[in-house]
Amino acid sequence: MFSKFLLCAALAAVCPLLALTPLKLASQPLPVESNQQFVLCAANIGGAALDVTLRFVDVRSGATVATRSLKLAPAGKAPSPDPCLAVDAAQIFAAPTVLPAAATSAGQGVSSPLVVGMVMVHQPSFSFSPRLKAVTASLQVRAPGANGIQTVSTFALDLANVGIKRH
């Protein structure tokens, strides 16, 4: 009996040191055209502060184009300052190729990048709190128009995009 208690105590002491993989929200891969701008924003709609990382990745080259980590204040509290990450087409086209296969496909005329916006919610170690389901995000594609920069498309992201059943 005492040995089982010691085993449980040892596991309880070690478990907080182990981190879970963050929950991820991702957009569909979007084609990139010159003069476009992509803006990824996250919002906390729960009752606890959340640490998130916003990231743009070129799925054809494997390059991380831009990344930003921030803490989102709980809903109803003072809003988080600028919870967005913006990247323009020039930055995406200039991103280095990470995957060897991408360089090969670029030589075959498949050089137009596809960008994905991702929001990663960093979970406290072994926390399965429903508060982690309280984040939402959107990705806007903007381009120059007759009246300046205009939103061309908006994509809503939520936990349903990663196969987690919402309650």
C-alpha positions as CSV (number, residue, x, y, z in Angstrom):
1,M,0.0,0.0,0.0
2,F,2.8,2.4,1.0
3,S,4.7,1.6,-2.3
4,K,1.6,2.5,-4.3
5,F,1.4,5.8,-2.5
6,L,5.0,6.5,-3.2
7,L,4.6,5.7,-6.9
8,C,1.5,8.0,-7.1
9,A,3.4,10.8,-5.2
10,A,6.4,10.5,-7.6
11,L,4.2,10.6,-10.7
12,A,2.4,13.7,-9.3
13,A,5.8,15.4,-8.7
14,V,7.0,14.7,-12.2
15,C,3.8,15.4,-14.2
16,P,3.9,19.2,-13.8
17,L,7.3,19.1,-15.5
18,L,5.8,17.6,-18.7
19,A,4.0,19.9,-21.1
20,L,1.2,19.1,-23.4
21,T,1.2,19.9,-27.0
22,P,-0.6,23.1,-27.5
23,L,-4.1,23.2,-29.0
24,K,-3.9,24.4,-32.6
25,L,-6.4,26.2,-34.8
26,A,-5.4,26.5,-38.5
27,S,-6.8,28.1,-41.6
28,Q,-7.1,26.3,-44.9
29,P,-4.0,26.8,-47.1
30,L,-4.6,30.1,-49.0
31,P,-2.9,31.1,-52.3
32,V,-0.8,34.3,-52.1
33,E,-1.0,37.0,-54.7
34,S,1.2,40.1,-54.9
35,N,0.0,43.2,-52.9
36,Q,-2.1,41.0,-50.5
37,Q,-1.9,41.3,-46.8
38,F,-2.9,38.5,-44.3
39,V,-4.0,39.4,-40.8
40,L,-4.5,36.8,-38.1
41,C,-6.2,37.8,-34.9
42,A,-7.2,35.8,-31.7
43,A,-9.7,36.6,-29.0
44,N,-10.2,35.0,-25.6
45,I,-13.8,34.5,-24.8
46,G,-13.2,32.6,-21.6
47,G,-12.7,33.5,-18.0
48,A,-8.9,32.8,-17.7
49,A,-5.9,34.4,-19.3
50,L,-4.4,32.4,-22.2
51,D,-0.9,32.3,-23.7
52,V,-1.1,32.0,-27.5
53,T,1.3,32.0,-30.4
54,L,0.1,33.3,-33.8
55,R,2.1,32.0,-36.8
56,F,2.0,32.1,-40.6
57,V,3.6,29.2,-42.4
58,D,4.2,28.7,-46.1
59,V,3.1,25.1,-46.6
60,R,4.9,24.6,-49.9
61,S,8.3,25.7,-48.6
62,G,7.9,24.9,-44.9
63,A,9.0,28.3,-43.9
64,T,7.7,30.1,-40.8
65,V,7.0,33.5,-42.3
66,A,6.1,35.3,-39.1
67,T,5.3,34.5,-35.5
68,R,4.2,36.3,-32.4
69,S,3.5,35.1,-28.8
70,L,1.1,37.0,-26.5
71,K,-1.1,36.7,-23.5
72,L,-4.8,37.2,-24.1
73,A,-6.7,38.7,-21.2
74,P,-9.9,37.0,-20.0
75,A,-13.2,38.1,-21.6
76,G,-14.6,41.1,-19.7
77,K,-11.2,42.4,-18.6
78,A,-9.0,45.1,-20.2
79,P,-8.5,44.0,-23.8
80,S,-5.1,42.6,-24.9
81,P,-3.2,45.2,-26.9
82,D,-3.2,44.4,-30.6
83,P,-3.9,40.6,-30.5
84,C,-3.1,40.3,-34.2
85,L,-0.2,39.3,-36.5
86,A,0.0,40.8,-40.0
87,V,2.2,39.7,-42.9
88,D,2.2,40.9,-46.5
89,A,2.8,39.0,-49.7
90,A,6.3,40.3,-50.1
91,Q,7.3,38.7,-46.8
92,I,5.8,35.4,-47.8
93,F,7.5,35.4,-51.2
94,A,10.8,36.3,-49.5
95,A,10.6,33.5,-46.9
96,P,13.4,30.9,-47.2
97,T,12.7,27.4,-48.5
98,V,13.0,24.9,-45.6
99,L,11.8,21.7,-47.3
100,P,14.1,20.2,-50.0
101,A,11.0,19.0,-52.0
102,A,9.8,22.6,-52.2
103,A,12.9,23.7,-54.1
104,T,12.3,20.9,-56.6
105,S,8.7,21.7,-57.1
106,A,9.6,25.4,-57.5
107,G,11.8,24.4,-60.4
108,Q,8.8,22.7,-62.0
109,G,6.7,25.9,-62.1
110,V,4.9,25.3,-58.7
111,S,6.4,28.4,-57.0
112,S,3.3,30.3,-55.8
113,P,3.2,30.0,-52.0
114,L,0.3,28.7,-50.0
115,V,0.1,30.3,-46.5
116,V,-1.6,28.9,-43.4
117,G,-2.5,31.0,-40.4
118,M,-2.2,29.1,-37.1
119,V,-3.1,29.9,-33.5
120,M,-1.5,27.7,-30.8
121,V,-3.0,27.8,-27.3
122,H,-0.4,26.8,-24.8
123,Q,-1.9,24.7,-22.1
124,P,-0.7,24.6,-18.5
125,S,0.8,21.2,-17.8
126,F,-1.9,18.5,-17.7
127,S,-4.7,21.0,-17.5
128,F,-7.9,19.8,-19.1
129,S,-9.9,22.8,-18.1
130,P,-12.8,23.8,-20.4
131,R,-11.4,27.4,-20.3
132,L,-9.0,26.3,-23.0
133,K,-11.9,25.9,-25.4
134,A,-12.6,29.6,-25.0
135,V,-10.5,31.0,-27.8
136,T,-11.5,32.0,-31.3
137,A,-9.5,33.4,-34.2
138,S,-10.0,34.9,-37.7
139,L,-7.8,35.4,-40.7
140,Q,-8.5,38.3,-43.1
141,V,-7.1,38.6,-46.6
142,R,-6.7,42.2,-47.6
143,A,-5.8,43.8,-50.9
144,P,-5.7,47.2,-52.5
145,G,-9.0,48.3,-53.9
146,A,-10.7,51.5,-55.2
147,N,-11.0,52.9,-51.7
148,G,-7.6,51.8,-50.3
149,I,-6.9,48.5,-48.6
150,Q,-10.0,46.3,-48.5
151,T,-10.9,43.0,-46.9
152,V,-11.2,40.4,-49.6
153,S,-12.0,37.4,-47.5
154,T,-12.5,36.5,-43.8
155,F,-12.0,33.0,-42.4
156,A,-13.3,32.1,-38.9
157,L,-11.2,29.6,-37.0
158,D,-12.3,27.7,-33.9
159,L,-11.7,24.4,-32.2
160,A,-14.0,22.7,-34.6
161,N,-11.2,23.1,-37.2
162,V,-9.0,20.6,-35.3
163,G,-11.6,17.9,-34.7
164,I,-12.4,18.7,-31.1
165,K,-16.1,18.4,-30.3
166,R,-17.5,21.6,-28.9
167,H,-20.0,21.5,-26.1
